[in-house]
Amino acid sequence: MRPPRSPSRDRSDRFTGFRGYVRIPDRYATAKRMALLAALVLTGLWLVVEFFHPRAAAFHTHGQLANPHAAWDHQCAACHVQHDVANLSWSNVLNARDRWHDLTCTKCHAGPAHHASVQEMGGEWAGFHDRCSNCHHDHGGRTASLTDIADSHCVGCHRDVPHATTSDPAKFGAFASEHLEFRALRDYPPGQNYTPRKLKFSHAVHMTPGMVTTTRLGDKDVPSGPLDAKRLKEAYSPDAVARYGPLDTGKGVELKCASCHQLDAEVPADGSGDLPRGQPRAGGAYYLPVSYDVSCKSCHPTVAPDGGRPENAFPIPHRLQPPDLAAFLRAGYWDRLAKHAPAAKAMGPGQRLDPKAAHDDLKATFGGEVGRLTANAQKWLATHPRVGDTSATGTCAKCHALTGTGAALTVAPLPQHSVWFPHAKFNHVSHRGLTCAECHPGTDRPAATPAHPVNEVEPIAIRGVDSCRACHAPAGHEVKLADAVTRAAGVRHRCTDCHRYHNGEQPLHGMGSPARDPRAPQSLAEFLKGGK
Amino acid sequence: MLLSKNWSVGRRVAVILAATALAAAAPYAVMRPLNAWVEPSSTAGVVLGLVGLVVIVFEMLLMLRKRYRRVRGWPPLLWNVRLWLWVHVVLGIAVLPVILVHGKYGFGGILPAATMALFLATIASGVWGLVVQQWLPQELIDEVPDETVASQVDRVAAGYVGKKPVVWSKEHDRDRTGEVFRLLESLTLEGAEPGEVLPVPGGGAAVEARSEALVRDKPAEELWLFCEGILVPYLERGRASVSPLRSEYEARRRFAQLRQTLPAEAFPAVDRLEQLAKYRREWDTQRRVNAWLHAWIPAHVGLSAAMTGLMFVHAVRALKFW
């Protein structure tokens, strides 16, 4: 039997249907046309929305603007310089990035001066800093930070700073591994260079309970008696009793760091109470300078020596240089002697010294006594106290470095060290969970009574960069501390977490700095439109 | 065929997928470790975008070239539609890394993201089409030896039932003069004249005159019921008829049952009826394969057209701040 023929050849009659069926679009051809039509319609709708929807710019943004700029999410021209067709050229088209980064930030942000070193470099280096968007990237979402800048923006150049400048040979990279020791500690390492410290002060003595010190007499260390509430009442001012009496723990007065160091956010240390309601309070980033009048005077009053007669003693104002002090002493002694001299007391109203010779003699004797007391006081104030010499504890030289002699004697002014790292920001409040001594070695309560009073300046009491890395480095990063090896906690560690760039040589000036003021304030309507 | 026919289907598909994956991943593999991305708005990024635009425009021209395939010019090679298709495929894969690098392997804002998504979908649909074009034609030859014109399957199959009236109504359906009914009549009608030509498998032939029908009474009734209730609807509407004959196994079983009630002389006619059902099954398969083979084209065309439209909008808006 023959195999069946193909059905296309096996019809019993001729094809009687529509022979032009091949010209009729099948369902795929129809679907193709419909798809094309749909695409055209969709594109057309998109164009309609593009031209007529007021927020159509949102279709083109790379992402939402950060919260401070949220008002201009749909107004590209608020920040971007809008060019027109007249500017169309190949170079413009191909440099789209440059055009997009042609921004008008300075309408609202003054763009404070750069570091002088950057301006001196000029060329490419300065050019990089001239464009805000090279570091500040927006369109990263509402909560993105405009100041949280990747390290690559900084270390791209600062890793090779020595190549570009001779003023700073330091190279910087990632904080965890390539950041040098802090400059203050590099320049003045503990035990080697105390130049920036001018004040002789011993944290060890002041943090010892009762401030007990020992004096070597012969072959024995004789301790001074502890300073307790009883002794405070006997020998110190009422102010000292009020401030330090409550700190008597039985072993004597135990000072705390906060007894002298006050955050800029804290209540006044002079006991005047909390800040009045409505009075602004600082953020607490830094400590206020320690003030003699607030923290030292009650125990260490500056008093003119009495020359053997207690009625001749009188308080001396702080911060007087010796030349000014001489006149003050002379006037003080003159006043005291005049009050207490028998001759002065004997003369009543309308009386006169007579004869004139006697007047001159008394005047010469009186003046000589004033001069003697003044000279003695000047000599005494310049005395450097020796170990165990308690009589010199009120002299200038106990705490201050003196230069020159005689009339040229000068007390070296104290440098301002509220901020040791002027190019980095640090917030003490953020770190108040730690004891002060964690970061400031040698300032805590000593384990044993100090052997002798310390009459020298202390080293800079700041731990090195490694102590910061214990927290501020990638998690698990090995950190070598002075006495241990630990693993970093992974707390933020970008350049911009510590360093501020703007405001030239005053990077610690915040947003309120006049250098950040806009060119001109604007009305609300103009501001919401992107400003002029 | 764009790839060697001497290669197996698996090898051809593997080459296509590997080429696509390589094109997409190679730049990423180079740029990622070096962290050396091309910014979309940089000069290199804009150039890549413009190159991509030109390539995509050329890709879209294939639609016009096929629409006006009779247009010829000089040199003839450049007007060869097959060559255009080959270049379309090659450039389609080549433009993938161009656009991905231009987009920094990201999506960007809403419009760039929509454009990129459409672009990726277009590439995916094109690659899918290329894959099925390698695979299904041979499958069709193997599985459907009695292939017919796909769009005419219903018409051809229903032709075995009868002609369709010019104006159809419930009362005036097909005229039932097709092969199925002629076979039924040859088995069940009495009084065929000697020498009358009746349809038999293999072509019409004269049958011997007989005074009584070959199949009578209940078997004849069952035969008619089977054909009218199961076979004819299946021939007319295929799988849509929900006929048991859709299944080859079930069809074999049903025809075997039918033969048990019929005399052996009727078997050739039943064989022919079974073969008609088999044709319809093949053609249904053909239609399914045909759908897989061609359904991607509308998707590909629609996606690419929408992508091209948005691409131009994106280009103009991106360069607006010139």
Interface residues (C-beta under 8 A of the other chain):
Chain A: M1 R2 P4 R5 S6 P7 S8 R11 S12 T16 G17 Y21 I24 D26 Y28 A31 K32 M34 A35 L36 A38 A39 L40 L42 T43 W46 L47 E50 A58 F59 H60 T61 H62 G63 C76 H80 V81 Q82 H83 D84 V85 N87 L88 S89 N92 V93 L94 N95 A96 R97 R99 W100 D102
Chain B: E39 S41 S42 T43 G45 V46 V47 G108 G109 I110 L111 P112 D146 T148 V149 A150 S151 Q152 R155 V156 G159 K163 G178 E179 R182 P199 P201 G202 G203 G204 R272 Q275 Y279 H294 A295 I297 P298 A299 V301 G302 L303 A305 A306 G309 L310 V313 H314 R317 A318 L319 K320 F321 W322
